[in-house]
Amino acid sequence: MATSKLRGAWGEALAAEFLRKKRYKLVASGYRCRFGEIDLIVQNKHFLVFVEVKLRKSASFAKAYEYVDKRKQDKIRTTASAYLAENPTNLQPRFDIIEIYVPEGLETQKSQISHWEGVF
C-alpha cells in the first residue's frame, strides 16, 4: 500500500511539473471529498482543469488513459462538481488525463508523458 501511494505521489509530482512547464498554475493536488479524489487541479487563462494522472510501466496491456472508464469519469465529474460548489470560478471546467510511462519504475530517469486535453 505504501509503495502504491508513493508511486501515485511521484506520478502526480511529475505531472504537476510537466503542466507547470506548459504554463498551468497548480490550484490543488489530491483534492478529496466524500465523492472521490481528483489528482490535480490546475488552471490557465481559460480553463480550470481537473486532471487524472495514470502512471504505468508500459502500454503493453492497454494505454494508461483507457483505465479511465465511464464509472471513473462519472466519479471525477461528481467530485469536480463538489469542488466547484466550494470554489466558484468564471473559468471553463475541463477534464484532462496525463499518462506517464516509467519503464524502470521509480528508478526511471526519463519518463514518457502524454497530455490528453478535454477527454470527457
PyMOL commands that set and color helices and strands:
alter all, ss='L'
color gray80, all
select helices_A, chain A and resi 2-21+64-67+70-86+105-107
alter helices_A, ss='H'
color red, helices_A
select strands_A, chain A and resi 25-33+36-43+47-56+92-101+112-116
alter strands_A, ss='S'
color yellow, strands_A
deselect
rebuild
show_as cartoon
